[in-house]
Amino acid sequence: MNYTQNQKISQITPSTLVIGIDVAKDKHVARAQDDRGLEFGKRLIFENRIHGFELLLEWALRHAKENSKDHIIFGVEPTGHYWLNLAYYLTAKDFDFVLVNPMHVKKSKELDDNSPTKNDTKDAKVISQLIKDGRYSVPNLLDAFMPN
């Protein structure tokens, strides 16, 4: 899908929970926020395996329920191929899944604390803020790998 910036921003409504995920080889870090940038709870560290994905979904649904959100959008900074398993899992469960540009994450990192240092918790927050601002793209995943 080829959305304009305004169309992307309009998809993030007051009833949307935005989940930013920093992807790594073995463990991922997730942060949750709303359309205004208010954070919900603490970070979640989960494994790049099915039980980690189930833990993420349980965590996200709990935050959605506690904060009266009926739409969840998940986003990652694509790191190698490590994001693909999570993407297929979440899209198979009918959740919105988006990608943010790694260069945007790198350049946006200093906005919060005036420091370009890298850590997974900070990156997950920056990713969720970029999604909130409509700075994402929707990946084209191959249907051949989708479970029936």
PLY file of the C-alpha trace (Angstrom):
ply
format ascii 1.0
element vertex 148
property float x
property float y
property float z
element edge 147
property int vertex1
property int vertex2
end_header
0.00 0.00 0.00
1.25 3.42 -0.89
-0.03 5.88 1.71
0.71 9.56 1.95
2.09 10.99 5.19
-1.36 12.35 6.13
-3.03 8.99 5.50
-0.47 7.27 7.73
-0.94 9.80 10.52
-4.74 9.52 10.30
-4.48 5.78 10.99
-3.09 6.58 14.44
-6.17 7.62 16.42
-6.83 8.12 20.16
-7.94 4.47 20.30
-4.61 3.22 18.85
-1.90 1.53 20.88
1.50 1.94 19.21
4.09 -0.75 19.94
7.69 -0.03 18.92
10.02 -3.02 18.84
13.81 -3.01 18.66
14.75 -6.26 16.92
17.90 -8.28 17.60
19.08 -11.81 16.90
17.84 -13.48 20.08
15.91 -10.94 22.16
13.65 -8.06 21.20
12.58 -5.04 23.28
9.07 -3.55 23.03
7.64 -0.25 24.29
3.99 0.86 24.22
2.54 4.35 23.83
-0.60 6.10 22.67
-1.25 8.59 19.87
0.07 11.49 21.96
3.30 9.76 23.01
2.25 8.82 26.54
4.04 5.61 27.52
2.29 2.63 29.07
4.13 0.47 31.58
7.70 -0.69 31.37
9.54 -2.23 28.46
9.07 -5.87 27.53
12.04 -8.03 26.64
11.01 -11.15 24.73
12.70 -13.91 22.74
12.69 -14.29 18.98
10.66 -17.50 19.30
6.97 -18.40 19.26
6.60 -18.24 23.05
8.24 -14.79 23.01
5.77 -13.63 20.35
2.87 -14.96 22.46
4.25 -13.07 25.47
4.39 -9.87 23.36
0.81 -10.32 22.21
-0.42 -10.97 25.76
1.47 -7.86 26.98
0.10 -5.68 24.16
-3.49 -6.87 24.63
-3.24 -6.22 28.38
-2.07 -2.64 27.74
-4.81 -2.16 25.14
-7.49 -3.33 27.57
-6.16 -1.31 30.53
-6.03 1.87 28.44
-9.23 1.41 26.40
-7.47 0.96 23.04
-9.16 -1.09 20.31
-6.48 -0.89 17.61
-2.85 -2.01 17.93
-0.10 -1.24 15.46
3.29 -2.97 15.79
6.42 -1.55 14.21
10.07 -2.51 13.94
13.33 -1.22 12.57
14.25 -4.03 10.14
17.48 -5.62 11.32
18.76 -8.27 8.94
16.15 -10.99 8.62
15.41 -11.23 12.36
12.18 -9.24 12.08
10.53 -11.58 9.55
9.32 -14.27 11.97
7.64 -11.64 14.12
6.12 -9.96 11.05
4.58 -13.20 9.79
3.31 -14.10 13.26
1.59 -10.74 13.85
0.14 -10.42 10.34
-1.22 -13.98 10.60
-3.02 -12.80 13.76
-4.46 -9.84 11.75
-2.48 -7.08 13.47
-1.06 -4.08 11.64
2.70 -4.44 11.18
4.94 -1.66 9.85
8.62 -0.87 9.32
10.55 2.29 10.13
13.67 3.40 8.30
16.86 2.61 10.29
18.33 5.99 9.27
15.28 7.77 10.72
15.81 5.92 14.00
19.47 6.90 14.07
18.75 10.57 13.34
15.77 10.80 15.75
17.62 9.28 18.68
18.98 12.58 20.02
15.58 14.30 20.25
14.74 12.93 23.71
17.94 13.20 25.70
20.43 14.97 23.43
22.55 11.82 23.31
23.16 9.62 20.26
23.98 6.57 22.40
22.39 3.29 21.39
20.41 1.04 23.64
17.50 -1.23 22.89
15.01 0.43 25.26
15.66 3.87 23.78
15.47 2.53 20.22
12.09 0.88 20.88
10.73 4.20 22.12
12.11 6.08 19.10
10.55 3.47 16.80
7.12 3.89 18.42
7.41 7.69 18.13
8.24 7.44 14.42
5.19 5.22 13.89
3.02 7.71 15.78
4.27 10.47 13.47
3.42 8.45 10.35
7.05 7.80 9.40
6.69 4.15 8.49
6.12 1.84 5.56
4.01 -1.29 5.20
6.05 -4.35 4.20
5.01 -6.65 1.37
5.18 -10.12 2.94
4.99 -13.19 0.75
1.74 -15.12 1.20
3.48 -18.45 0.51
4.97 -18.36 4.01
1.77 -17.41 5.80
0.22 -20.19 7.88
-3.34 -21.19 6.94
0 1
1 2
2 3
3 4
4 5
5 6
6 7
7 8
8 9
9 10
10 11
11 12
12 13
13 14
14 15
15 16
16 17
17 18
18 19
19 20
20 21
21 22
22 23
23 24
24 25
25 26
26 27
27 28
28 29
29 30
30 31
31 32
32 33
33 34
34 35
35 36
36 37
37 38
38 39
39 40
40 41
41 42
42 43
43 44
44 45
45 46
46 47
47 48
48 49
49 50
50 51
51 52
52 53
53 54
54 55
55 56
56 57
57 58
58 59
59 60
60 61
61 62
62 63
63 64
64 65
65 66
66 67
67 68
68 69
69 70
70 71
71 72
72 73
73 74
74 75
75 76
76 77
77 78
78 79
79 80
80 81
81 82
82 83
83 84
84 85
85 86
86 87
87 88
88 89
89 90
90 91
91 92
92 93
93 94
94 95
95 96
96 97
97 98
98 99
99 100
100 101
101 102
102 103
103 104
104 105
105 106
106 107
107 108
108 109
109 110
110 111
111 112
112 113
113 114
114 115
115 116
116 117
117 118
118 119
119 120
120 121
121 122
122 123
123 124
124 125
125 126
126 127
127 128
128 129
129 130
130 131
131 132
132 133
133 134
134 135
135 136
136 137
137 138
138 139
139 140
140 141
141 142
142 143
143 144
144 145
145 146
146 147
